[in-house]
């Protein structure tokens, strides 16, 4: 099982920006699509952005145009650049690969993002 460690979260004012990072352990990082999720208190985990092994990206409507997912296979790291942040973006953000997330395994501790109004 691949382990992921998320970082880069913090407290930011509405309209601000953050860059989240997700570092993977183990091998076979580049062959899998990678996903960023988020979960707010009392809500289900929500898929925010995906990037395929070939670099194709997709976004939830709520973040489209504001968030950008990217990956560096040499560093086994996936990033989430978040701009024009809103209070409703407040959540714990998690990453996982497509294989593990489909099976509900491999979740890390996440990184907290808090956007103040």
C-alpha positions in Angstrom: 0.0 0.0 0.0 1.3 3.4 -0.9 1.5 6.0 1.9 0.7 9.7 1.3 1.7 12.7 3.4 -0.2 15.9 2.8 1.2 19.3 3.7 0.8 23.0 3.0 -2.5 23.7 4.7 -3.1 26.7 7.0 -5.2 29.7 7.8 -5.8 32.2 5.0 -8.2 35.0 4.4 -10.9 34.9 1.8 -9.4 35.6 -1.6 -6.0 34.2 -0.6 -4.0 31.3 -2.0 -2.4 28.1 -0.8 -0.3 25.3 -2.3 -0.9 21.9 -1.0 1.6 19.1 -1.5 1.2 15.3 -1.3 4.3 13.2 -1.1 4.1 9.5 -1.9 6.2 6.6 -0.6 7.0 3.5 -2.4 7.2 2.9 -6.1 4.7 2.9 -9.0 3.6 6.5 -8.4 3.6 7.6 -12.0 1.3 4.9 -13.3 -1.7 5.9 -11.2 -4.1 8.7 -11.5 -4.0 11.0 -8.4 -6.9 12.5 -6.6 -7.4 15.4 -4.1 -10.4 15.1 -1.8 -11.7 17.3 1.0 -13.9 16.8 4.0 -15.7 19.4 6.1 -17.2 18.6 9.5 -20.5 16.7 9.2 -20.1 16.2 5.4 -18.9 13.3 3.2 -15.5 13.3 1.6 -15.7 15.2 -1.7 -13.6 14.7 -4.8 -12.0 18.0 -5.7 -9.6 17.4 -8.5 -8.0 14.5 -10.4 -5.0 14.1 -12.6 -4.4 11.0 -14.8 -1.0 9.3 -15.3 -0.8 11.2 -18.6 -1.6 14.6 -17.0 -5.3 15.0 -17.9 -7.0 17.0 -15.2 -10.6 17.3 -14.0 -12.2 19.4 -11.3 -15.3 19.7 -9.3 -17.5 22.5 -10.5 -17.1 24.3 -7.1 -13.4 24.7 -7.7 -13.1 24.9 -11.4 -11.1 28.0 -12.5 -9.7 28.5 -9.0 -7.8 25.3 -8.2 -5.0 23.6 -10.3 -3.8 20.1 -9.8 -0.3 19.0 -11.0 2.2 16.3 -10.5 5.9 15.8 -10.5 6.6 12.1 -11.0 10.3 12.4 -10.4 9.5 13.7 -6.9 6.5 11.4 -6.5 4.5 14.4 -5.5 1.1 15.9 -6.5 0.2 19.5 -5.9 -3.0 21.5 -5.5 -2.7 25.2 -6.1 -5.7 27.0 -4.6 -6.5 30.6 -5.5 -9.4 32.9 -4.7 -10.1 30.8 -1.7 -13.6 31.0 -0.1 -14.8 30.2 3.4 -16.6 27.2 1.9 -13.3 25.8 0.9 -12.5 25.2 4.6 -11.9 21.5 5.0 -9.3 18.8 5.6 -7.7 18.0 2.3 -6.5 14.5 1.4 -4.8 12.9 -1.5 -4.8 9.3 -2.7 -4.3 7.4 -5.9 -7.1 6.1 -8.0 -6.5 2.5 -7.1 -6.5 2.9 -3.3 -9.3 5.6 -3.2 -11.6 3.3 -5.1 -11.1 0.7 -2.4 -11.3 3.1 0.5 -7.8 2.5 1.7 -4.5 4.3 1.9 -5.8 7.6 3.4 -3.3 9.8 5.2 -3.9 12.3 7.9 -4.7 15.2 5.5 -3.9 18.8 5.9 -6.3 21.4 7.3 -7.3 24.4 5.2 -9.2 27.2 7.0 -10.4 30.2 5.0 -11.6 33.2 7.1 -14.2 35.6 5.8 
